[in-house]
Amino acid sequence: MKNRRFLPLSGTLLALCLAVAVSSCSSVRTPMGREAVDKTAECVWAYAQSHPEGFTLDVLTMKEPAEGIAVSYAATQDSHSRSSLQKVVAHARAHEGFVGGWFDRRSQQYYFDSTRLFSEDSLTAALLTGVDNNQLSVFKLSSSEEINLHSLTAIRRRGRLLVGTTGDYRPLTFLDPDTREYWGFGIELARMIGKCMGVEVEFVPTSWPTLSADVLRESPTFDLALGGITITEARQSTMLMSEGYLANGKTILCRTQDAGHYRSLSDIDRPEVTVVVNPGGLNEVFAREHLRQARIVVHPRNEEIPSLIAEGRGDVMITEITEAPYYVRVDERLAAPLLSSPFTRGEIGVLMRPGQDDLLAIVNDILRQLKADGSLRRLCEKYGLMASQLATKD
């Protein structure tokens, strides 16, 4: 089927439509009489002929807003052709006052919707409204960005956000062996994200060696993963990572009486020093890249390593500045002498598989909200983390 060619409206015709529409519309968004609705619909139809690529139109002013997030209502879904515009315009005037439209060249038909416009700082509300109105996507006007709602729709229909977590990284994520309950900064953060999305949260076990494979598996067992996951270029090249919510960096735990012995990596990288790391994560990677002389021991359970150091079954644990303060606080046998000068600097974020751009968008928006309203700062205080460890990048 050949594409139609569209000619712009003449200035006189468009001006006439604008005048009719403005004169027919009251100054508030209320239902209109049939004649006024028909006149406004005629103007929208005329506008559509010169904008086949798509538009969002304020039917009160007959102008397109330059910014905002356009979300269509389910009540007017699948409205097409000139005959549908009365219904769409009437609904728009009774609600938000915006009509969206576009021309589908395959079917050779125009499609129209009554549209709600959210401010761009209300992304979470816009995305969830789109899902609840059975939309496939929402549209950010300022950047012409279309955000597909596939992942969010699946999560909302399920009623649960599935969160992968290792459960071995106190105080961010820990599975209590006695109660079989998860606790920690990241666990509470996951529940906050779920609450903002209007769903329950279910935690799914994963491990550092299998984390990437679990995220990328063809039949995924969870929607996102969090709890001490550092943002790296390698992860970003194959998966999606949120903005950072905690600053992080490599440091060490050692016995309190040995704290004065370790002031640099060279003090650690000696044949007589036994360094213990958990398998498969960035701690092991760091140790193998930077320690050539020290003896490196891989212990399968990360949460057991601090006790091994305290008991003298190892000298140094490679860990991070989010984890070390917890063990220093709960075990006086342990020290973190390099806490204020970590070997690396980075941020911790939320990990997702490719294609979940809608989930990434809503997680980033929720993280910004939780930073702004002080929720993350209060979590830092609760779990003994310094407020200065909050990631500040917008």
Backbone torsions as a table, in degrees:
resi	resn	phi	psi	omega
1	MET	NA	128.8	-178.4
2	LYS	-75.4	146.3	176.1
3	ASN	-74.3	141.8	175.3
4	ARG	-75.1	156.4	173.2
5	ARG	-104.2	140.1	-176.7
6	PHE	-117.5	133.5	178.5
7	LEU	-104.2	137.7	178.9
8	PRO	-59.4	149.6	174.2
9	LEU	-66.0	149.5	173.9
10	SER	-68.9	153.0	178.9
11	GLY	-58.6	-35.7	-178.7
12	THR	-67.3	-44.3	-178.1
13	LEU	-66.0	-44.4	-179.2
14	LEU	-65.5	-41.2	178.5
15	ALA	-62.4	-39.8	179.1
16	LEU	-63.2	-43.8	178.9
17	CYS	-61.9	-41.8	179.8
18	LEU	-63.0	-43.6	-179.5
19	ALA	-62.9	-44.0	179.9
20	VAL	-63.2	-43.9	-177.1
21	ALA	-64.3	-46.0	-177.9
22	VAL	-65.3	-41.9	-179.3
23	SER	-69.6	-24.6	-177.3
24	SER	-87.1	-11.7	-174.1
25	CYS	-105.5	138.2	176.0
26	SER	-79.1	174.3	-177.3
27	SER	-81.9	-4.1	175.0
28	VAL	-122.9	158.5	-176.1
29	ARG	-86.4	90.4	-179.1
30	THR	-128.8	163.7	178.1
31	PRO	-58.5	149.2	-177.6
32	MET	-113.7	160.4	172.6
33	GLY	-69.0	164.0	-175.1
34	ARG	-60.5	-41.0	-178.2
35	GLU	-65.6	-43.2	179.5
36	ALA	-65.7	-39.8	177.3
37	VAL	-61.3	-43.7	-178.6
38	ASP	-64.1	-41.2	178.5
39	LYS	-64.2	-43.2	178.1
40	THR	-64.8	-40.7	178.2
41	ALA	-60.9	-38.6	178.4
42	GLU	-62.7	-39.6	178.4
43	CYS	-68.4	-38.6	177.1
44	VAL	-64.7	-40.8	178.0
45	TRP	-62.2	-43.4	178.2
46	ALA	-63.1	-41.0	179.0
47	TYR	-63.7	-38.7	-178.2
48	ALA	-63.4	-33.2	-178.2
49	GLN	-61.9	-30.1	-179.6
50	SER	-98.9	2.0	179.3
51	HIS	-134.0	56.9	-175.9
52	PRO	-65.7	-20.1	-178.9
53	GLU	-73.3	-13.4	177.8
54	GLY	123.8	151.4	-179.2
55	PHE	-160.9	160.4	167.9
56	THR	-126.5	122.4	-168.0
57	LEU	-125.7	131.3	172.5
58	ASP	-80.1	114.1	-174.7
59	VAL	-76.2	-8.0	174.9
60	LEU	-79.5	-40.2	-176.6
61	THR	-109.3	-12.3	-173.6
62	MET	58.1	37.7	176.3
63	LYS	-123.6	151.1	177.6
64	GLU	-90.6	128.0	175.4
65	PRO	-67.3	146.5	-176.9
66	ALA	-86.6	-18.8	-179.2
67	GLU	-147.6	169.6	-175.8
68	GLY	121.2	172.5	179.0
69	ILE	-117.2	116.0	-175.9
70	ALA	-88.7	126.5	-179.5
71	VAL	-130.0	125.7	-177.1
72	SER	-84.6	150.4	177.4
73	TYR	-85.8	142.5	176.5
74	ALA	-64.5	-29.6	-175.3
75	ALA	-61.9	-25.1	-178.6
76	THR	-114.6	14.0	-179.1
77	GLN	-62.9	145.8	179.3
78	ASP	65.5	28.0	172.5
79	SER	-88.0	126.8	-178.3
80	HIS	-143.4	157.9	179.5
81	SER	73.2	171.6	-177.3
82	ARG	-61.3	-33.1	-174.7
83	SER	-67.3	-18.3	-177.9
84	SER	-89.1	-11.6	-169.8
85	LEU	-68.4	-31.4	178.2
86	GLN	-58.3	-47.1	179.6
87	LYS	-61.4	-44.0	-177.5
88	VAL	-65.4	-47.0	-178.8
89	VAL	-64.3	-41.7	179.7
90	ALA	-61.9	-42.4	178.3
91	HIS	-65.5	-43.3	-179.9
92	ALA	-60.3	-44.3	-178.9
93	ARG	-66.6	-30.2	179.4
94	ALA	-81.8	-10.7	-177.4
95	HIS	-123.1	-102.4	-172.2
96	GLU	-94.5	-20.5	177.6
97	GLY	88.7	15.7	179.6
98	PHE	-121.6	143.0	174.8
99	VAL	-122.6	132.6	174.4
100	GLY	-107.9	148.1	179.8
101	GLY	-154.2	157.2	176.0
102	TRP	-162.0	159.5	-178.3
103	PHE	-106.8	122.8	178.1
104	ASP	-92.2	110.1	-174.9
105	ARG	-71.3	-22.0	178.9
106	ARG	-71.9	-43.7	-180.0
107	SER	-91.5	-10.2	-177.3
108	GLN	58.9	39.9	179.4
109	GLN	-133.9	148.6	169.9
110	TYR	-84.7	143.8	174.4
111	TYR	-119.6	138.6	-176.7
112	PHE	-131.1	150.3	176.6
113	ASP	-143.5	145.2	163.0
114	SER	-73.8	132.7	-168.1
115	THR	-125.3	141.2	172.7
116	ARG	-103.0	136.1	-177.6
117	LEU	-110.5	120.0	177.0
118	PHE	-101.0	149.9	171.4
119	SER	-67.9	154.5	-174.5
120	GLU	-73.0	-9.1	172.8
121	ASP	-93.1	10.4	176.3
122	SER	-118.0	43.9	-174.0
123	LEU	-62.4	-43.0	-179.0
124	THR	-58.8	-48.4	179.4
125	ALA	-61.3	-38.9	-179.9
126	ALA	-65.2	-45.8	-178.8
127	LEU	-63.2	-44.4	-178.8
128	LEU	-69.2	-34.6	175.5
129	THR	-63.9	-39.7	176.6
130	GLY	-60.7	-44.7	178.3
131	VAL	-61.9	-46.2	-176.2
132	ASP	-69.1	-17.2	176.6
133	ASN	-102.6	18.4	173.9
134	ASN	60.3	33.9	179.2
135	GLN	-90.1	151.5	176.8
136	LEU	-82.1	-24.0	-176.7
137	SER	-162.7	167.8	169.9
138	VAL	-123.7	168.0	-170.3
139	PHE	-132.0	122.5	176.9
140	LYS	-91.1	113.8	-169.9
141	LEU	-68.4	-39.7	-173.0
142	SER	-65.7	-29.5	-177.8
143	SER	-114.5	2.2	-175.8
144	SER	54.7	34.9	-178.0
145	GLU	-95.2	126.3	175.3
146	GLU	-99.2	124.9	-179.2
147	ILE	-107.2	110.4	178.1
148	ASN	-68.0	143.6	-174.0
149	LEU	-108.1	23.1	-174.1
150	HIS	-59.8	-51.2	-175.6
151	SER	-67.1	-44.7	-178.7
152	LEU	-64.2	-37.1	178.5
153	THR	-62.0	-43.8	179.6
154	ALA	-63.1	-41.2	-178.4
155	ILE	-67.7	-44.1	-179.0
156	ARG	-66.8	-37.7	178.2
157	ARG	-66.9	-36.5	178.5
158	ARG	-71.9	-32.3	-178.8
159	GLY	81.4	9.3	-178.7
160	ARG	-143.4	139.9	171.1
161	LEU	-98.1	118.5	-178.9
162	LEU	-89.9	119.0	-173.0
163	VAL	-116.4	117.9	175.0
164	GLY	-81.2	134.3	179.6
165	THR	-154.3	148.9	-174.1
166	THR	-81.0	-25.6	178.4
167	GLY	66.4	20.6	-177.1
168	ASP	-133.5	21.6	-169.6
169	TYR	-130.6	74.6	178.7
170	ARG	-70.5	140.0	5.0
171	PRO	-98.9	24.0	-178.1
172	LEU	-89.4	-42.6	178.7
173	THR	-152.9	123.7	179.7
174	PHE	-147.4	132.1	175.7
175	LEU	-97.1	109.2	-179.1
176	ASP	-65.9	121.1	-176.6
177	PRO	-67.0	-22.4	-178.8
178	ASP	-84.3	-47.6	-176.6
179	THR	-91.4	-17.3	-175.1
180	ARG	61.0	28.6	176.8
181	GLU	-109.8	143.0	176.3
182	TYR	-85.7	145.7	172.0
183	TRP	-145.3	163.6	176.5
184	GLY	134.4	168.9	178.8
185	PHE	-53.6	-52.2	-177.6
186	GLY	-65.5	-31.8	179.2
187	ILE	-67.4	-44.3	177.4
188	GLU	-67.2	-36.8	177.0
189	LEU	-61.3	-43.0	178.7
190	ALA	-59.8	-41.5	179.9
191	ARG	-67.3	-34.9	176.2
192	MET	-64.6	-42.7	178.3
193	ILE	-61.8	-45.6	178.7
194	GLY	-60.6	-41.7	179.7
195	LYS	-62.7	-43.6	178.1
196	CYS	-62.6	-30.1	179.5
197	MET	-87.1	-7.0	178.7
198	GLY	75.8	29.3	-179.8
199	VAL	-134.9	162.2	173.1
200	GLU	-76.1	166.1	178.3
201	VAL	-119.2	132.5	175.3
202	GLU	-122.6	128.7	-178.0
203	PHE	-93.0	137.3	-176.8
204	VAL	-121.8	126.6	-178.2
205	PRO	-65.0	139.2	168.6
206	THR	-141.2	-177.6	-180.0
207	SER	-142.6	162.1	179.6
208	TRP	-62.2	-43.2	179.6
209	PRO	-64.2	-30.2	-174.6
210	THR	-105.4	2.4	-171.9
211	LEU	-54.2	-54.6	-177.0
212	SER	-62.4	-43.5	179.5
213	ALA	-63.1	-38.0	179.1
214	ASP	-66.1	-38.5	178.9
215	VAL	-66.8	-39.0	-171.8
216	LEU	-93.9	-1.6	-175.7
217	ARG	-61.1	150.0	-174.9
218	GLU	-62.0	-37.2	175.3
219	SER	-113.0	85.5	-172.2
220	PRO	-64.7	145.7	179.3
221	THR	-97.2	-10.5	176.7
222	PHE	-146.7	163.6	-176.8
223	ASP	-86.0	-36.1	-179.2
224	LEU	-153.8	164.7	178.2
225	ALA	-128.5	142.8	175.6
226	LEU	-154.0	168.8	-179.6
227	GLY	116.2	71.8	177.3
228	GLY	83.7	22.6	-177.6
229	ILE	-92.1	112.7	-177.6
230	THR	-77.0	139.4	175.9
231	ILE	-75.7	120.9	179.0
232	THR	-131.5	158.3	177.1
233	GLU	-62.4	-37.2	-179.4
234	ALA	-62.1	-45.0	178.4
235	ARG	-67.0	-41.2	-179.1
236	GLN	-67.2	-23.2	-178.9
237	SER	-76.2	-21.1	-177.2
238	THR	-122.1	-14.9	-177.2
239	MET	-137.3	-179.5	175.9
240	LEU	-104.3	138.7	174.9
241	MET	-130.4	138.4	179.5
242	SER	-70.5	175.4	167.6
243	GLU	-62.8	154.7	-179.1
244	GLY	-71.3	146.3	175.6
245	TYR	-118.5	-16.1	173.9
246	LEU	-137.6	137.8	171.7
247	ALA	-73.3	149.0	-176.1
248	ASN	-147.4	167.9	177.8
249	GLY	-179.8	153.9	-179.0
250	LYS	-75.2	135.5	175.6
251	THR	-147.1	-164.7	-177.7
252	ILE	-134.3	156.4	162.7
253	LEU	-112.8	141.1	175.3
254	CYS	-146.7	177.4	175.4
255	ARG	-71.9	146.2	-176.7
256	THR	-55.9	-41.1	-177.9
257	GLN	-70.1	-14.9	-179.6
258	ASP	-100.6	0.9	-172.6
259	ALA	-56.2	-35.3	-178.6
260	GLY	-72.5	-11.2	-177.8
261	HIS	-83.6	-19.5	-171.6
262	TYR	-116.6	101.7	-180.0
263	ARG	-117.9	-7.3	-178.3
264	SER	-160.9	172.4	176.6
265	LEU	-63.5	-35.1	-179.2
266	SER	-65.6	-30.0	176.2
267	ASP	-68.0	-28.1	-179.2
268	ILE	-85.2	-35.8	-174.1
269	ASP	-81.8	68.7	179.0
270	ARG	-129.7	149.4	-176.6
271	PRO	-59.6	-29.0	-177.3
272	GLU	-83.2	-2.6	-177.5
273	VAL	-99.5	127.4	175.7
274	THR	-100.2	120.3	-178.3
275	VAL	-106.9	129.1	-177.6
276	VAL	-112.3	133.5	179.6
277	VAL	-136.1	159.7	172.7
278	ASN	-85.7	155.0	-173.5
279	PRO	-81.9	145.7	166.1
280	GLY	83.5	-10.5	-177.9
281	GLY	-101.0	-171.3	-177.6
282	LEU	-73.0	-21.1	176.9
283	ASN	-64.2	-44.3	177.6
284	GLU	-65.3	-41.9	178.3
285	VAL	-58.6	-46.5	-179.6
286	PHE	-61.3	-46.5	-177.9
287	ALA	-60.7	-43.9	-176.9
288	ARG	-72.4	-27.1	179.0
289	GLU	-79.3	-29.7	-170.0
290	HIS	-114.2	-13.6	-178.0
291	LEU	-113.7	112.3	-176.3
292	ARG	-101.8	-25.5	-174.9
293	GLN	-109.5	-30.5	-179.1
294	ALA	-65.3	153.6	176.3
295	ARG	-83.9	122.5	-178.6
296	ILE	-103.2	124.9	177.9
297	VAL	-117.2	129.3	178.3
298	VAL	-98.6	120.4	178.8
299	HIS	-109.8	132.1	-169.5
300	PRO	-67.3	-24.7	-175.1
301	ARG	-114.6	108.3	-175.8
302	ASN	-56.4	-41.3	-174.2
303	GLU	-68.7	-13.9	179.6
304	GLU	-90.5	-15.1	-173.4
305	ILE	-64.2	-42.8	178.9
306	PRO	-55.4	-40.4	178.7
307	SER	-65.4	-36.4	177.6
308	LEU	-61.9	-40.8	178.5
309	ILE	-66.3	-47.5	-178.7
310	ALA	-59.3	-33.8	-178.2
311	GLU	-85.4	-2.2	178.3
312	GLY	83.8	14.6	178.7
313	ARG	-89.0	5.5	173.5
314	GLY	-167.1	162.9	-177.1
315	ASP	-101.4	-38.8	-173.0
316	VAL	-139.0	138.4	170.2
317	MET	-109.0	127.7	170.5
318	ILE	-80.7	121.4	-177.3
319	THR	-143.9	-158.5	-176.6
320	GLU	-133.9	162.3	-174.0
321	ILE	-69.6	-12.9	173.9
322	THR	-82.3	-24.3	-175.3
323	GLU	-98.1	-40.2	-172.6
324	ALA	-58.3	-44.9	-176.8
325	PRO	-58.2	-33.5	-179.3
326	TYR	-61.5	-46.9	-175.9
327	TYR	-72.4	-32.9	175.0
328	VAL	-63.8	-37.5	-178.2
329	ARG	-70.7	-37.0	-173.7
330	VAL	-95.6	-11.0	-178.3
331	ASP	-138.0	106.3	-175.9
332	GLU	-68.0	-10.5	177.7
333	ARG	-76.2	-11.7	-173.6
334	LEU	-109.8	150.4	177.9
335	ALA	-138.2	157.4	176.3
336	ALA	-130.2	76.9	-171.2
337	PRO	-66.7	-19.0	-177.4
338	LEU	-109.5	23.0	-175.3
339	LEU	-60.4	-38.0	-176.8
340	SER	-84.4	-5.6	178.9
341	SER	-136.7	69.6	-177.1
342	PRO	-64.1	155.9	-179.6
343	PHE	-70.1	-30.9	178.8
344	THR	-132.5	165.9	175.6
345	ARG	-134.3	134.4	179.9
346	GLY	-161.9	-163.7	179.6
347	GLU	-138.8	152.6	177.4
348	ILE	-98.3	136.9	-178.8
349	GLY	-139.7	-171.8	-179.9
350	VAL	-104.0	134.4	-174.2
351	LEU	-104.8	135.6	179.6
352	MET	-139.9	163.7	178.4
353	ARG	-83.7	160.2	178.2
354	PRO	-59.6	147.9	178.2
355	GLY	93.0	-7.5	179.7
356	GLN	-95.2	48.8	-174.9
357	ASP	-64.4	-32.5	177.5
358	ASP	-68.9	-39.2	177.4
359	LEU	-67.2	-40.8	176.4
360	LEU	-59.7	-44.2	-178.3
361	ALA	-62.6	-43.3	-176.8
362	ILE	-73.8	-36.2	177.4
363	VAL	-64.0	-45.1	178.2
364	ASN	-60.6	-41.4	-179.7
365	ASP	-66.1	-41.6	178.9
366	ILE	-65.4	-41.0	177.7
367	LEU	-59.6	-41.6	177.8
368	ARG	-62.2	-41.8	178.7
369	GLN	-62.9	-43.2	-177.0
370	LEU	-69.8	-29.8	173.0
371	LYS	-69.4	-44.8	-174.6
372	ALA	-67.5	-37.2	-175.8
373	ASP	-90.8	4.6	175.6
374	GLY	86.9	1.7	-177.3
375	SER	-63.1	-42.8	-179.5
376	LEU	-69.7	-34.9	176.8
377	ARG	-62.5	-42.4	178.9
378	ARG	-65.9	-34.9	175.8
379	LEU	-65.1	-38.9	176.6
380	CYS	-58.3	-46.5	-179.6
381	GLU	-62.3	-41.3	-177.3
382	LYS	-63.8	-37.9	-174.0
383	TYR	-104.8	17.8	172.4
384	GLY	73.0	20.3	176.6
385	LEU	-94.1	151.3	178.7
386	MET	-76.7	139.6	178.0
387	ALA	-59.6	-26.9	179.4
388	SER	-68.3	-12.7	178.6
389	GLN	-82.0	-7.6	174.8
390	LEU	-64.3	130.7	175.4
391	ALA	-65.8	133.6	-174.5
392	THR	-106.1	-8.0	-178.1
393	LYS	-65.7	130.5	179.1
394	ASP	-82.9	NA	NA
